[in-house]
Amino acid sequence: MNNLPEKVSRNASFTRQNLVLPMRAEDLRYAPDGVALLHDVSLQIAEGGVSMILGANGAGKSILMRILHGLITPHGGRVLWRGGEATDAVRRRQAMVFQKPVLLRRSVAANMEHALKAAGVARGDRGPRIEAALQEAGIAHLAKRPARVLSGGEQQRLAVARALSLRPDVLFLDEPTASLDPASTAAIEALILAADRRGCKVVMISHDLHQAQRLAGEIVFMDRGRITEQSAAETFFEQPASTAARDFLAGRLHLPDGTTS
């Protein structure tokens, strides 16, 4: 029996309007200490479906995501949200979860409470949000347990639940299921698809091609600091347009000197 979540149609109807998309990145450059890690990267992210960023290690995926989320300032180019620069209101409608969860030395519920309070959610609304998010993540029974004693999979479920309790319009996920067991991976994927159905745009990094096929509506493929293609997931996996993408799918690695291994 297949317990993996069913991928949402890219044409699915959403339960709310996304207030910050489309997002457009224009000619992003990032070169710390003169080492170019992003080269004139441009892309657009629209509503509907999960956008999956793929590429080999060192391709620039995490740097790009951090720039889009506002954690890193690019050395050139800009990121526009509905045609304008990111405002505090736009930033409040985003959330991000990292590969290694960032959790406070307090209980599961208190971690949730802290995030909601910091986001300005009214006290009376926090309890119902916490209960609903933990229930959906399958960890409501752990509400009083110290967050840092949870298993890796439970910690990541908490991190995703905490982010989703903020009801973001855009959720950035940097390899949220790396090193997790199949059950925890399936649980995280179910949360991702549930968020997608509710109208939250998910932008996610993964190295798992099977996961990308299960979840993605579109693929953004990066190679050595550049986006070589952005296309529907079905098109990418069936007819990749770039040599770099074809080599990646075939398991061949592009080296910095331009050769493959």
N, C-alpha and C positions, 0 to 999 in steps of 0.2 A: 504493500500500500504506500502511495506517495504522500508524504506529509509536508512536502515543500509548499510554500505559499503560491497561489495562482497569480500570475502577472496581470496587472491592471491594463486594460486597453488604453492606448494613447488617446482614444477619443472618449474616454469615460467622462461622465458628467460629475462635476465637483460640487461640494456642498457649500462653498463660499468663494467669493472673488478674491484673487490674489492682488494685494494692494501695492506691491513693489515691482513686479515684473511687467515688461521684459527688462532684463539686465543686459547691458552691452559693454564689453571690454574692448578698448581700442588701443592697439599698438603698445601693449604692455612690455616694458623692458625692466629687467632686474639684473644688476651686475655688481654684487658686493665685492669690494676690493678689486674691482676691474675684471672680475671673472663673470662673463655673461652666462646667466642661468635661464633667463627668458629672453627670447628674441622676437620683438614686435608681434606679440600674441594678441589676436583679436578673435572674439566669439560673441555669440548672443545666446542667452538662456531665456526660454519662454515658458509659459504655463504648460502643464500636462505631461505626465510621464516622468520617469526617473532619468536624469542625465548622468551618465556614468563616464568618468574620466579614466582612461586606460593608458598604459605605457610602461616601459621598463623602469627599473630603479634609476633615479637620476634624471628622468625625463622632464621634471619640473612640475609634477602634478600637485604636490603639497604646497609648493611656493605659490602656484597659481591660485589654489583654493584660499590660501591665507590672504592673498591680495584681494580677491573677490570679497572676502568677508571683512576686510579692513584691518587685519592684524599686521600686515606688512604694507609699507608704502612703496610703490614701484618707483624706479628711477626714471621712468618715462611712460607716457600713455595715461589712460584714465579709465575708470569704471563708472558707468552711468546706470541709474535705476529709474526707469520710466523717463529717460531723457535728461535726468538731472543728477548732480553729485549726491553722494550719500549724506543724508541728514541724520540727526539723532533718531528721528521717527523711523527712518528706513532701517537703521541699525537695530532698533528694538524689535523689528519684525523678522530678524534673522537669529539663527542659533547654529552652533557647531559642536560636533562630537569628534573627539580625537581617537586615534588607535588605542592609546592608553588612557583610560578614564581619569579625569581630574576630580577627585572626591574629597570632601572635607572630613575631618576627624569627628564625625557625629553620626547619628543614626540615618538610616535610609530616608525616613520621613523628614528629618531635619535638613538633609541635603536638598530635598525638594522644596521645603519651606523657605530655605535661604535664597534659592534661585528665584522663587516667585516673589518674595519680599523685595529683592533687589530690582526686579522688573517692575515694581510698583503695583502688583496685583493686590487688590483689597483683601484684608485679613479674612473676611467672611467667605471669600471665593477660593481661598487657598486650600482649605481642607477638602472640598469636593473635587478640586482639580488633582490633588495629590492622590486621593483614593481612586479616582478614575484612571489616572495614568499608571499607577502601580498595578491595578487590576488588569489593565490591558497588557502590561508587560509580563504578567504572571508572577509578580514578586510582592503582591500585597501582604502575604504572610511574613515577609521579611521587614516590614515597615519599621519595627523597633530595633532591628539588629544594627550594630555598627557597620557602616558602609564598607570600611576597609577590611573587614574579615570575610566579605562575600567572595565567592569564586569569581574567576575572571569573567565568565559568561554572565553571572548575576550583576557584577559591577557594570558591565557594558549595557545590560538591559536597563539598569538604573540611570546611566548616563543618557541613553536615548529617551527614556521616559521623562527624565527631568527636562530635557530640551523640548520635547513635544508638549509638556505641560505649559510651556510658555506660549503655545499656539503660534509658532512662527509661520510666516509666509514662505520662507526659504530655510531649509535645513541642510547644512553642509556636513558631510560625513567623510572623515579621512580613514579609510580602511577599518570600519567599525567591527568587522568580524574576523580580522586577522588573528590567527592562533586560537580561535574558539572551536569548541567541539560542534558536531553537526546539529545537535539539539539546540544549542545556544544560537548558532548561526540561523537556523530556521526561525527561531523566536524573534531575532533582530530583523530578519527579512519580513516577517509578518507585520512588525511595527512600521517598517518602511512603507510597505504597500498600503497599510491602513492610513498612514499619513498622506500618501499620494491620493487616495480616494477622497480624503477630506479637503483636498485642495492645497496642501502644503507641497511646494516644489522641493524635491530632494535632488541635491547635487552630490554625487558620491564618488570616491576613489576606491578602486578595487584592483587586486591582481588576479582575482579568481574569474576566469573566463566563463565558467559554468554559471557562476553567480550573475555575471553581467548579462548572460543570455536569459536568465530567469527574471531579472528585475528591470533591465534597462529599456527605456523607450528610444533613447538616442545615445550614441557614443561620441565622446570627444577624445580623439586619439592624439597623444603627444609623443614626440621623439626629439630628444636632445634639445629641450627648451623651446620647441615649436609645436604648434598644432598642425598636423599634416592632413587631418580631415575631421569633419563633424557631420554625422549622418545618422539616419534611422538605424536602430540596432540590427534589424533584419538585413539591411543593405550592407552594413559594415561586416557582419559575419559571413554573408554569402558572397559579396563582391567588394572587398576592401579596395579603395581607390589608390592608396599609396603603397610604394614598395616597403616602406617602414612598417606599415600595418600588416601587410602580407607576411613579412618576415616574423613579426611579433606573434601572429596567430600560428605560424609554423614552428615557433619555438626558437627562432634564430634571433640573436641579440645584436643590436647595432652598437658598435664600440665608438668611443669619442673620436677616433681618427677616421670614422666613416666606413670602416670595414665591418663585416659581420662575423659572428662565431656560432 
